[in-house]
């Protein structure tokens, strides 16, 4: 060991790939024996030895040695201690370059499965909230200004849709990376009669990589996972922001369960939405890791370069951050109580019905632009008079347009919501359809 030798060491983080590395080695050894490249006896002792290595790692007795740099060398050394010279035959027709590419793919495949199931968990919680408060009308916002009434369930299902797209992105990533790189050797292929298809089948890959140089140089799947993760965090961060705003005294729309708030060390009245804030904050590191991997890859000539070792820490951190954030949300959302009385009373606030009143005039034959102008003047008038639209006498309405009649008072938040009765709208029957669709998606996902 020299003064700087720990600079290149990766064992403290790549050891988390031990299961994937061992599974890949077992499949490789079995294939080598079947192809007559090594003897069956050697393969048997390699496979048994690898089993023992795995037990030692899982039992916490494995003698990790940083001077051996990485996971592959640590496992090979231990295998040699356990079974002797036969261990030296495992690396026949293989390089650490195709080996690490395999390990990372196997790891990413599991990470994607875990991520999708965690995303489903958040979707279930969103659907649960939507169902629990199915009829509640709340103010919908644009520019964070009260805009039009919407169903709370519609708002929750908007996030369901975002996460549904996220699942699509992770699913795409899994399909594209479903390719076995092993058999590519260091970069040019291997001079042994290997059976790559058999290894692919043993490890659950649909295809083998068609180009050995690409296979050892490619980390697109890491970039894709991290891109999809960045977008998911973006969505969770927007939801976090809403939760932070909604749980403020100013809004007072929701109350988080005690487990998901913390008090202040000096201000006893406070219930800080720390989990939502931390989720919003952690979005930054996930974006950072995405920028890091893109930057690592951008200048690399073919094929393997040691820079590629820098693909791991940011990626593992992204997987950990995303999974923990999704699991927090799945548990935090069901315990969030909605202040239905407050959101409904705000939704009924008359200015939010100004668009509906313009639509009402349209119904009486007034062109929309003109109706919009009438309502703008009416809102200005009411605001300066300090009264609400619903308290304005009909005679005054009629000064702004002769088309107003007694039925203008029938325009309520409930009527406004019910009027948006087209696909994707917030009318209760449309939202009920959307909820049914969401539940079907979740049931079908659970069944597969
Ligand atoms: N630790 C290396 C990595 O993560 C493994 C592959 C090393 N290959 C090599 N030719 N040095 O990329």
Boltz pocket constraint, residues with backbone or C-beta under 6 A from the ligand:
constraints:
  - pocket:
      binder: B
      contacts: [[A, 10], [A, 14], [A, 70], [A, 96], [A, 97], [A, 100], [A, 304], [A, 305], [A, 306], [A, 308], [A, 309], [A, 310]]
      max_distance: 6.0
